[in-house]
Structures are given as C-alpha cells and as structure tokens.
Amino acid sequence: MCRPRSYRRLAAALTALALVVTCGAAVAAKRGAAAAVQGPPAAQFVDGIAAVVNKDVITLGQLAQRTQQAQEQLARQKIAVPDSQTLRRQVLNRMIDEKLEEQEAKRLDVVVSDQQVDAAIKSVADRNKISVENLRVEVGKTGVSWDAYQRQIRQEILLDDLRRRVLDSTVHVTDADIDAYLRTKQAGADLFASAAPQQPQAATAPAEPARQPSGPVMLGLAQILVAVPDGASAAQVAASRSKAEAILAKLRGGADFAAVAAAASDGPDALQGGNLGVKPTDGWPDLFVSATTSLAVGQVTGILKSGNGFHILKVLSRSGASARPASSPAQSAGPNLTPSATAEDEGPKMVTQTHVRQILIKVTQVMSDAQAEQRLVDLRQRIEHGASFTTLAKQYSQDASAPQGGDIGWVNPGETVPAFQQAMDALKVGQVSEPVKTQFGWHLIQVLARRTKNMAEDYRREQARRILFERRAGPAFDEWLGQLRGRSYIDNHVDPAANRKSE
C-alpha cells in the first residue's frame, strides 16, 4: 500500500445509494443481487443451472428472482418491458459480469472491513441529512432488512475498490497529457474572450457588464452499446455493426430509446434504459463529448466506434454554462472551455501541508486485528524510549514507504482517509500518534513538519489530471471487463449462442 486513499472514487456509488430515502424501491430491487452473493453455496444446486462462470454457478432460481426485480424496476421507470426471453438474457448477462467482478475481487484479496461499511452508511445518512438510526427506519420502509442493506453496501464498496485497482493499473495520465490539456483549455478560453462582443466607449457611466455564464456544463447521456468481443474476427465485427445499424434504424423510425436499450444494449446500464447519468462534460469520454456537442436534448447520435464496440448515444439533459449546442465559433471551441472554469483556477489557494511518516501493520490471516494493534503499541513504547522511528519503519512497516523509513512526504488536506487525516491533524510537530486503524490496517503516525503553500498551480494540474482520468476510466474498465470475459469459462444455458469459449 502506498499513501492511504480517500473516499473520492466511492462518491458515485454512495450518491446512488443515498437515493434510498426517496427511491427506496430501487434499493429493494437490488436485494436479490446481495442475496445471491451472500447465499449459502449449497443453494446453488437446489434448482437448475442458468450459467456456469468459471467454477461458480448461477441458478435458474436466482435468475428468476433478478428477472422479476428487473421487470418491476423497468415498470417503475415507465420503460417498456422486453419480452420474457429477452429480459432473462439481459439480466443473466449482467449477473455474469457481476460474478466475474466478484471472482476477480477475491483473487486480488479485496476485502471490505466492517469499519468501511459503517463509514459508508454514515456517508449515506449525512448526504440525506438524517441520522443513521433514521436511515435504518427508512430502509425498513422499503421492505429491505438492515442486514440485506449492509450486505449491498459492502458489495458496492467491494466492486468500487476492484474498479479502483483495475483503473490505477490501466489508466495513466502523464505530465505531457496534462500540459496538452491545459494548453487546449487556455486556447479555448482565449477564443471565447476574443469572440465576446466589445462594448462601445461612452461618456456616460458604463452599463453593468453582461453576466457571464458560470458553472460547469452538466450533460446527461444514455447509450445503447453493441459489444464487440475481445479478439473478435472481422465477421464478428461486421455482425455487430449490422446489429447497431438495425438498432439505429429502429430509433430513427420512432422507437423509444429506453425500451430499445433495455431489450438490445450490451451495456451494464441496459436495464436502466441505457441511462448513464449526469456528469460535467469533462467527466465524459472525448468520443462522447465530441459526438454530442452539436445535439439538442432528445437527439440521438449516429453509430460511434470504440474499443468496446458500437455506441449510440442520446442526450437526456444539458445545463450550466454554455449549455446550448455549439452554434458559434466561441461555442464550437468545446464545452470544456468556459470562462468560469478558467476563473476558478486563478488566484492563490493557500493550503497547509503536513510532512508525515508512518509505520503500517496490515491485518491478515496470520496477523489478527488485536495483534496488529499490540505490535504498534510495543513499537511506540520503543520509540518513546529512544528507538529510531526510521529504523523501526524500515524493519516492520508493510507500506511501500518502508524503505524510506516510512516517509510519505508532504500531504495535502483530503489526500488521506478520514481516520488517518484526523489523527495526523491532531498531532504536534515531532509527536507520534497512538495506533490508528483504517481500512488498510493499523498505523503509527509521526508529523515531521507543516507548511503553508500556494497550491494554485498544483490544484490546476490536479484538476486536469482528474478530468483526464475520468474521461478514460469508463472505457478502460469496460475494455478490462471484456478481456476478463474473453479469458473466462462461461457456459450460458439460457442463451447458448452467446457462449464463446477460449480454445
């Protein structure tokens, strides 16, 4: 483990889970998924087999339960429900993907602690501005038991951690990428400024300047994906394109986008009518942004080709600065290039940084929670009696910083998980903390120094790095999942034509 991580990348999952208070039925629809994951293995052999995924089985009973839930969810969303055979196929495809993700998480030893679950539940409650006790009451009103809700939260965290690990190793944003993005952004801002009408000089008091648009452009999209299998032949690619063309023709003939997505899309969002949600334009892949820049709300793109297959997008909403489709040179510079975004980067951003080092002891099968804590208690006593923190960190710490004597470097606020941040902030320079527990294990923390620094340029570059990462994250994870499918044994009993086993 390197530096402790924040919960920033769990934000999307927690936001969705926060809707339990106002959309409790949606949480109820997920209950079967959690039960399928947590149910006893023996239950897999009570009924027939829907699919075999490597060494795991998805039963017909589990499929029937999830299909019924999907049907109810589509009805609540007022999306036309596909015929039963199509719906079962769509649901089973999603269950297969979930099973693959769960297996990969297990292989990578992704473990979710009770503390993480409690912290996530508190975050859901805070987002809804209620207590955890009241959240529990609201969950109960949906017909979901508290245990089932906790299991679902645990599953969300598990899969989020898996995605983080996958993306951290596959999505790379270089300094050159950041430099190029910032140059493009500045060029767009200059173009916007030069295209603005000039106010004539007047002898009288100048009129109040026109109010500039502010805030990011928020874009809501839905998609229909026709997936192309990893390593597909030319014939398979051609067949997928033909399917996408047939779908596009149906849409142009007046078919409802959400209903077609539910019946035909290969995307994980198919049973939500293809709804991908709402994000700042910076958060969407470049392919999606460029394809929808000139479209009004309700319009549909043509066929877009990516490494994952063929996409058809629909603009569901567009709001914020420069929200209208491009119709002038200033607007055609791109939705990411707004004056407000540039203005936010200007001016000093004074931040107190902490130079910190740590000794980390992880909890494992051979090192219990209590043993890890006690080891750090003993190490802290040795430090108090004159032992070198650096020497002990090199000898005992299970963090990547151990060779540097546990030195993590300068840390900005928000860069560590809350428990670590809170303990670090409470220390005086030179002071060593009591053992601190996070999801990564047990830590001894020592503050070496503090300083106040103008982080405006660092902040601007970090923003750019985050934006570029988010643009690439979705396609990268979809590509990884396609590769995982390609090298896995999948025997689909419901739709045998979908089977494509490696030799």
C-alpha positions as CSV (number, residue, x, y, z in Angstrom):
1,M,0.0,0.0,0.0
2,C,1.2,3.5,-0.7
3,R,-0.4,6.6,0.8
4,P,-3.8,6.0,2.4
5,R,-6.6,6.7,-0.1
6,S,-9.6,9.0,0.3
7,Y,-13.3,8.0,-0.5
8,R,-13.4,10.3,-3.6
9,R,-13.8,7.4,-6.0
10,L,-16.6,5.9,-4.0
11,A,-18.6,9.1,-4.3
12,A,-20.7,7.9,-7.3
13,A,-21.7,4.7,-5.6
14,L,-22.6,6.5,-2.4
15,T,-24.6,9.1,-4.3
16,A,-26.6,6.3,-5.9
17,L,-27.1,4.6,-2.6
18,A,-28.2,7.8,-1.0
19,L,-31.4,7.7,-3.1
20,V,-32.7,5.0,-0.7
21,V,-34.6,7.6,1.3
22,T,-36.5,9.0,-1.7
23,C,-36.4,5.9,-4.0
24,G,-36.5,3.1,-1.6
25,A,-38.0,0.7,-4.1
26,A,-34.8,0.9,-6.2
27,V,-32.8,-0.4,-3.2
28,A,-35.4,-3.2,-2.8
29,A,-34.7,-4.2,-6.4
30,K,-31.1,-4.9,-5.5
31,R,-31.8,-7.2,-2.7
32,G,-31.7,-10.3,-4.8
33,A,-28.2,-9.4,-6.0
34,A,-26.9,-9.2,-2.5
35,A,-28.7,-12.3,-1.5
36,A,-27.2,-14.1,-4.5
37,V,-23.7,-13.1,-3.4
38,Q,-24.2,-13.9,0.3
39,G,-26.4,-17.0,0.0
40,P,-25.0,-20.4,1.0
41,P,-23.2,-22.3,-1.7
42,A,-25.4,-25.3,-1.3
43,A,-28.4,-23.2,-2.5
44,Q,-26.8,-23.2,-6.0
45,F,-27.6,-26.8,-6.5
46,V,-31.3,-26.7,-5.4
47,D,-32.6,-25.8,-8.8
48,G,-31.4,-25.8,-12.5
49,I,-28.4,-24.1,-13.8
50,A,-28.7,-20.8,-15.7
51,A,-24.9,-20.3,-16.3
52,V,-21.5,-21.6,-15.1
53,V,-19.0,-18.8,-14.7
54,N,-15.5,-20.4,-14.2
55,K,-16.2,-22.6,-11.1
56,D,-19.3,-20.7,-9.9
57,V,-22.9,-21.4,-10.7
58,I,-25.8,-19.0,-11.3
59,T,-29.1,-20.9,-10.8
60,L,-32.4,-20.6,-12.6
61,G,-33.9,-19.6,-9.2
62,Q,-31.5,-16.7,-8.8
63,L,-32.1,-15.7,-12.4
64,A,-35.9,-15.8,-11.9
65,Q,-35.7,-13.6,-8.8
66,R,-33.5,-11.0,-10.5
67,T,-35.6,-11.0,-13.7
68,Q,-38.8,-10.3,-11.6
69,Q,-37.0,-7.4,-9.9
70,A,-35.8,-6.1,-13.2
71,Q,-39.3,-6.2,-14.6
72,E,-40.7,-4.3,-11.6
73,Q,-37.9,-1.7,-11.9
74,L,-38.5,-1.1,-15.6
75,A,-42.2,-0.7,-14.9
76,R,-41.5,1.9,-12.2
77,Q,-39.3,3.8,-14.6
78,K,-42.1,3.6,-17.2
79,I,-39.8,1.8,-19.6
80,A,-41.4,-0.8,-21.9
81,V,-40.5,-4.3,-20.6
82,P,-38.9,-6.6,-23.2
83,D,-40.4,-10.0,-23.9
84,S,-39.6,-12.5,-21.2
85,Q,-36.8,-14.3,-23.1
86,T,-35.0,-11.1,-24.0
87,L,-35.3,-9.8,-20.4
88,R,-33.9,-13.0,-19.0
89,R,-31.0,-12.8,-21.4
90,Q,-30.2,-9.2,-20.4
91,V,-30.5,-10.0,-16.7
92,L,-28.3,-13.1,-17.0
93,N,-25.6,-11.1,-18.9
94,R,-25.4,-8.6,-16.0
95,M,-25.3,-11.4,-13.4
96,I,-22.4,-13.0,-15.3
97,D,-20.5,-9.7,-15.3
98,E,-21.1,-9.3,-11.6
99,K,-19.9,-12.8,-10.9
100,L,-16.7,-12.2,-12.9
101,E,-16.1,-9.0,-10.9
102,E,-16.7,-10.8,-7.6
103,Q,-14.3,-13.6,-8.6
104,E,-11.6,-11.1,-9.6
105,A,-12.0,-9.2,-6.3
106,K,-11.5,-12.4,-4.4
107,R,-8.4,-13.2,-6.5
108,L,-6.9,-9.8,-5.7
109,D,-7.7,-10.2,-2.0
110,V,-10.0,-7.2,-2.0
111,V,-11.6,-7.3,1.5
112,V,-14.1,-4.9,2.9
113,S,-13.9,-4.2,6.7
114,D,-16.9,-3.5,9.0
115,Q,-15.4,-0.1,9.6
116,Q,-15.6,0.7,5.9
117,V,-19.3,-0.4,5.8
118,D,-20.1,1.7,8.8
119,A,-18.3,4.8,7.3
120,A,-20.2,4.3,4.0
121,I,-23.5,4.1,5.7
122,K,-22.8,7.2,7.7
123,S,-22.0,9.0,4.5
124,V,-25.3,7.9,3.0
125,A,-27.1,9.2,6.1
126,D,-25.1,12.5,6.0
127,R,-26.0,13.0,2.3
128,N,-29.6,12.7,3.2
129,K,-29.2,14.9,6.3
130,I,-30.5,12.3,8.7
131,S,-29.1,10.1,11.4
132,V,-28.0,6.5,10.8
133,E,-30.9,5.4,13.1
134,N,-33.4,7.3,10.9
135,L,-31.8,5.8,7.7
136,R,-32.4,2.4,9.2
137,V,-36.0,3.2,9.6
138,E,-36.3,4.5,6.1
139,V,-34.6,1.3,4.7
140,G,-37.1,-0.8,6.7
141,K,-40.0,1.0,5.0
142,T,-38.8,-0.3,1.6
143,G,-39.1,-3.9,2.8
144,V,-35.3,-4.4,2.9
145,S,-33.8,-5.8,6.1
146,W,-30.9,-3.9,7.6
147,D,-28.7,-6.9,7.2
148,A,-29.5,-7.0,3.5
149,Y,-28.9,-3.3,3.1
150,Q,-25.5,-3.6,4.8
151,R,-24.6,-6.5,2.5
152,Q,-25.4,-4.4,-0.5
153,I,-23.3,-1.5,0.8
154,R,-20.5,-4.0,1.3
155,Q,-20.9,-5.2,-2.2
156,E,-20.8,-1.7,-3.6
157,I,-17.6,-0.9,-1.8
158,L,-16.0,-4.2,-2.9
159,L,-16.7,-3.6,-6.5
160,D,-15.6,0.1,-6.3
161,D,-12.3,-1.0,-4.7
162,L,-11.9,-3.5,-7.5
163,R,-12.5,-0.9,-10.2
164,R,-10.1,1.4,-8.5
165,R,-7.4,-1.2,-8.5
166,V,-8.0,-2.0,-12.2
167,L,-8.1,1.6,-13.3
168,D,-5.0,2.6,-11.3
169,S,-3.0,0.0,-13.2
170,T,-4.5,0.6,-16.6
171,V,-5.3,4.3,-16.8
172,H,-2.1,6.5,-16.9
173,V,-2.2,10.3,-17.2
174,T,1.3,11.8,-17.9
175,D,2.6,15.3,-17.4
176,A,2.6,15.7,-21.1
177,D,-1.1,14.8,-21.3
178,I,-1.8,17.4,-18.6
179,D,0.3,20.1,-20.4
180,A,-1.6,19.4,-23.7
181,Y,-5.0,19.6,-21.9
182,L,-4.2,22.9,-20.2
183,R,-2.9,24.4,-23.5
184,T,-6.1,23.4,-25.2
185,K,-8.2,24.8,-22.4
186,Q,-6.4,28.1,-22.4
187,A,-6.7,28.4,-26.1
188,G,-10.4,27.8,-25.8
189,A,-10.8,30.5,-23.1
190,D,-8.8,32.9,-25.3
191,L,-11.1,32.2,-28.2
192,F,-14.2,32.7,-26.0
193,A,-12.9,36.1,-24.8
194,S,-11.9,37.3,-28.3
195,A,-15.4,36.3,-29.7
196,A,-17.2,38.3,-27.0
197,P,-18.8,41.5,-28.3
198,Q,-16.9,44.6,-27.4
199,Q,-18.8,47.3,-25.5
200,P,-18.6,50.8,-27.2
201,Q,-16.9,53.6,-25.3
202,A,-19.4,56.1,-23.8
203,A,-19.0,59.3,-22.0
204,T,-21.7,58.3,-19.5
205,A,-21.2,55.8,-16.7
206,P,-20.6,52.4,-18.2
207,A,-23.5,50.0,-18.3
208,E,-23.4,46.9,-16.0
209,P,-21.4,44.2,-17.8
210,A,-23.3,41.3,-19.2
211,R,-23.3,38.4,-16.7
212,Q,-21.1,35.6,-17.9
213,P,-22.3,32.0,-17.7
214,S,-21.0,30.3,-14.7
215,G,-20.6,26.7,-13.5
216,P,-19.7,23.6,-15.5
217,V,-21.7,22.2,-18.3
218,M,-23.7,19.2,-17.0
219,L,-24.5,16.6,-19.6
220,G,-26.9,13.7,-19.2
221,L,-26.5,10.8,-21.6
222,A,-28.0,7.4,-22.3
223,Q,-26.4,4.8,-24.5
224,I,-27.1,1.6,-26.4
225,L,-23.9,-0.5,-26.7
226,V,-23.4,-3.3,-29.2
227,A,-20.3,-5.0,-27.7
228,V,-17.6,-6.5,-29.8
229,P,-15.9,-9.4,-28.1
230,D,-12.2,-9.1,-27.3
231,G,-10.2,-10.6,-30.1
232,A,-13.3,-10.7,-32.4
233,S,-12.9,-11.8,-36.0
234,A,-13.7,-9.5,-38.9
235,A,-17.0,-11.3,-39.4
236,Q,-18.0,-10.8,-35.8
237,V,-17.2,-7.1,-36.0
238,A,-19.3,-6.8,-39.2
239,A,-22.2,-8.6,-37.5
240,S,-22.0,-6.2,-34.5
241,R,-22.0,-3.2,-36.8
242,S,-25.1,-4.6,-38.7
243,K,-26.9,-5.0,-35.4
244,A,-26.0,-1.4,-34.4
245,E,-27.3,-0.2,-37.8
246,A,-30.6,-2.1,-37.4
247,I,-31.0,-0.5,-33.9
248,L,-30.3,3.0,-35.2
249,A,-32.8,2.5,-38.0
250,K,-35.4,1.4,-35.4
251,L,-34.7,4.6,-33.3
252,R,-34.9,6.8,-36.4
253,G,-38.2,5.1,-37.1
254,G,-39.6,6.4,-33.8
255,A,-38.8,3.6,-31.4
256,D,-38.4,4.6,-27.7
257,F,-34.7,4.8,-26.9
258,A,-35.0,3.4,-23.3
259,A,-37.1,0.5,-24.4
260,V,-34.7,-0.4,-27.2
261,A,-31.8,-0.1,-24.7
262,A,-33.5,-2.4,-22.2
263,A,-34.0,-5.0,-24.9
264,A,-30.9,-4.8,-27.0
265,S,-28.0,-3.0,-25.3
266,D,-25.0,-4.9,-24.1
267,G,-24.1,-2.2,-21.6
268,P,-24.4,-2.7,-17.8
269,D,-26.9,0.2,-17.8
270,A,-29.3,-1.6,-20.2
271,L,-31.9,-2.3,-17.6
272,Q,-32.0,1.4,-16.6
273,G,-32.9,2.2,-20.2
274,G,-29.3,2.9,-21.0
275,N,-29.2,5.9,-18.7
276,L,-25.5,6.7,-17.9
277,G,-26.4,9.6,-15.5
278,V,-25.4,13.2,-15.5
279,K,-21.8,14.4,-15.3
280,P,-19.8,17.6,-16.1
281,T,-18.7,17.3,-19.8
282,D,-15.2,16.9,-18.5
283,G,-16.2,13.6,-17.0
284,W,-17.3,12.0,-20.3
285,P,-15.0,10.3,-22.8
286,D,-13.8,12.6,-25.6
287,L,-15.7,10.4,-28.1
288,F,-19.0,11.0,-26.3
289,V,-18.4,14.8,-25.9
290,S,-17.5,15.4,-29.5
291,A,-20.4,13.3,-30.8
292,T,-23.0,15.2,-28.7
293,T,-21.7,18.8,-28.7
294,S,-24.0,19.9,-31.5
295,L,-27.0,17.9,-30.4
296,A,-30.0,19.3,-28.6
297,V,-31.7,17.5,-25.7
298,G,-33.6,14.4,-27.0
299,Q,-31.4,14.0,-30.1
300,V,-29.5,10.8,-30.9
301,T,-26.1,10.3,-32.4
302,G,-25.1,8.1,-35.2
303,I,-23.0,5.0,-34.6
304,L,-19.8,5.6,-32.7
305,K,-16.9,3.0,-32.7
306,S,-14.7,2.5,-29.7
307,G,-12.5,-0.3,-28.5
308,N,-15.5,-1.9,-26.7
309,G,-17.9,-1.9,-29.6
310,F,-20.5,0.3,-31.3
311,H,-22.3,3.0,-29.3
312,I,-25.5,5.0,-30.0
313,L,-26.0,8.0,-27.6
314,K,-29.0,10.1,-26.6
315,V,-28.7,13.5,-25.0
316,L,-31.0,13.4,-21.9
317,S,-30.2,16.8,-20.5
318,R,-27.8,19.7,-20.8
319,S,-27.4,22.5,-18.3
320,G,-24.9,25.0,-16.9
321,A,-22.6,27.5,-18.6
322,S,-22.7,27.4,-22.4
323,A,-25.2,24.6,-22.2
324,R,-26.7,25.2,-25.7
325,P,-25.4,23.2,-28.6
326,A,-22.5,24.8,-30.5
327,S,-23.7,27.4,-32.9
328,S,-20.9,29.9,-32.9
329,P,-17.1,29.9,-33.1
330,A,-16.8,30.5,-29.4
331,Q,-19.1,27.6,-28.6
332,S,-17.6,25.2,-31.1
333,A,-14.3,25.5,-29.2
334,G,-15.7,22.8,-27.0
335,P,-17.9,22.6,-23.8
336,N,-14.9,22.2,-21.5
337,L,-13.6,25.7,-22.4
338,T,-15.6,28.1,-20.3
339,P,-14.6,31.3,-18.7
340,S,-15.8,30.1,-15.3
341,A,-13.5,27.1,-15.4
342,T,-10.6,29.3,-16.1
343,A,-11.5,31.8,-13.4
344,E,-11.7,29.1,-10.8
345,D,-8.1,28.3,-11.5
346,E,-6.9,31.8,-10.9
347,G,-5.7,33.4,-7.6
348,P,-3.9,31.9,-4.6
349,K,-5.0,28.7,-2.9
350,M,-3.2,28.6,0.4
351,V,-3.1,25.1,1.8
352,T,-1.5,23.7,5.0
353,Q,0.6,20.7,4.1
354,T,1.9,18.1,6.5
355,H,5.1,16.2,6.2
356,V,4.3,12.8,7.7
357,R,5.7,9.3,8.1
358,Q,4.1,6.1,9.3
359,I,4.6,2.5,10.3
360,L,1.8,0.3,8.9
361,I,0.9,-3.2,10.1
362,K,-1.7,-4.9,8.0
363,V,-4.4,-7.3,9.3
364,T,-4.0,-10.7,7.6
365,Q,-4.9,-14.3,8.2
366,V,-1.8,-14.6,10.3
367,M,-1.9,-11.2,11.9
368,S,-5.2,-10.5,13.8
369,D,-6.6,-7.1,14.4
370,A,-5.6,-7.2,18.1
371,Q,-2.1,-8.5,17.3
372,A,-1.5,-5.7,14.8
373,E,-2.6,-3.1,17.3
374,Q,-0.4,-4.5,20.0
375,R,2.6,-4.6,17.8
376,L,2.3,-0.9,17.2
377,V,1.8,-0.3,20.9
378,D,5.1,-2.0,21.5
379,L,6.8,-0.1,18.7
380,R,5.5,3.2,20.1
381,Q,6.9,2.4,23.5
382,R,10.3,1.6,22.0
383,I,10.2,5.0,20.1
384,E,9.4,6.8,23.4
385,H,12.5,5.1,24.9
386,G,14.8,6.4,22.2
387,A,14.4,3.9,19.3
388,S,14.6,5.4,15.8
389,F,11.2,5.7,14.1
390,T,13.0,5.5,10.7
391,T,14.8,2.2,11.7
392,L,11.6,0.6,13.0
393,A,9.7,1.7,9.9
394,K,12.3,0.1,7.7
395,Q,12.1,-3.1,9.7
396,Y,8.4,-3.5,10.5
397,S,6.3,-1.3,8.2
398,Q,4.3,-3.1,5.5
399,D,3.9,0.1,3.4
400,A,5.7,1.0,0.2
401,S,7.3,3.9,2.1
402,A,9.2,1.4,4.4
403,P,12.5,1.7,2.5
404,Q,12.3,5.5,3.1
405,G,11.8,5.0,6.8
406,G,8.0,5.4,6.4
407,D,8.3,8.8,4.9
408,I,5.2,9.6,2.9
409,G,6.2,13.1,2.0
410,W,4.1,16.2,2.0
411,V,0.4,15.5,2.3
412,N,-2.4,17.9,1.3
413,P,-5.8,18.0,3.2
414,G,-8.2,15.4,1.8
415,E,-5.5,13.1,0.4
416,T,-5.8,10.5,3.1
417,V,-8.7,8.6,4.5
418,P,-10.6,10.4,7.3
419,A,-9.3,8.4,10.2
420,F,-5.7,9.0,9.2
421,Q,-6.3,12.6,8.4
422,Q,-8.0,13.2,11.8
423,A,-5.1,11.6,13.7
424,M,-2.5,13.4,11.7
425,D,-4.1,16.8,12.2
426,A,-4.3,16.3,15.9
427,L,-0.5,15.8,16.3
428,K,2.1,18.4,17.0
429,V,5.3,18.5,15.0
430,G,7.5,15.7,16.2
431,Q,4.7,13.9,18.1
432,V,3.9,10.2,17.5
433,S,0.2,9.1,17.5
434,E,-1.4,6.2,19.3
435,P,-2.2,3.3,16.9
436,V,-4.7,4.4,14.3
437,K,-7.0,2.0,12.5
438,T,-8.1,2.4,8.8
439,Q,-9.2,0.0,6.2
440,F,-5.6,-0.5,5.3
441,G,-4.6,-1.7,8.7
442,W,-3.0,-0.1,11.8
443,H,-0.8,2.9,11.6
444,L,1.7,4.8,13.8
445,I,1.9,8.4,12.5
446,Q,4.5,11.0,13.1
447,V,4.3,14.6,11.9
448,L,7.7,15.9,10.8
449,A,6.8,19.4,9.7
450,R,4.0,21.7,8.5
451,R,4.0,24.5,5.9
452,T,1.5,26.7,4.1
453,K,1.9,26.7,0.4
454,N,0.2,28.4,-2.6
455,M,-1.3,25.4,-4.4
456,A,-3.0,27.2,-7.3
457,E,-0.8,25.7,-10.0
458,D,-0.7,22.3,-8.3
459,Y,-4.5,22.4,-7.9
460,R,-5.0,23.4,-11.6
461,R,-2.8,20.4,-12.7
462,E,-4.5,18.0,-10.3
463,Q,-7.9,19.1,-11.7
464,A,-6.6,18.4,-15.2
465,R,-5.3,15.0,-14.1
466,R,-8.6,14.1,-12.5
467,I,-10.6,15.2,-15.6
468,L,-8.4,13.2,-18.0
469,F,-8.5,10.2,-15.7
470,E,-12.3,10.3,-15.5
471,R,-12.6,10.6,-19.3
472,R,-10.6,7.4,-19.7
473,A,-11.9,5.4,-16.8
474,G,-15.2,4.2,-18.2
475,P,-13.8,2.9,-21.5
476,A,-10.8,1.4,-19.8
477,F,-12.9,-0.6,-17.3
478,D,-15.3,-1.8,-20.0
479,E,-12.3,-3.0,-22.0
480,W,-10.9,-4.8,-19.0
481,L,-14.2,-6.5,-18.3
482,G,-14.4,-7.6,-22.0
483,Q,-10.9,-9.1,-21.7
484,L,-11.9,-10.8,-18.5
485,R,-14.9,-12.3,-20.2
486,G,-12.7,-13.4,-23.1
487,R,-10.4,-15.4,-20.9
488,S,-13.0,-16.9,-18.6
489,Y,-15.1,-20.1,-18.9
490,I,-18.7,-19.0,-19.4
491,D,-21.4,-21.6,-20.2
492,N,-24.7,-19.8,-20.7
493,H,-27.5,-22.3,-20.6
494,V,-30.2,-19.6,-21.3
495,D,-28.6,-18.2,-24.4
496,P,-26.1,-20.8,-25.7
497,A,-25.4,-18.7,-28.8
498,A,-23.7,-16.2,-26.5
499,N,-21.0,-18.7,-25.5
500,R,-17.5,-18.1,-26.8
501,K,-15.0,-20.2,-25.0
502,S,-11.3,-20.0,-25.5
503,E,-9.5,-22.9,-27.1
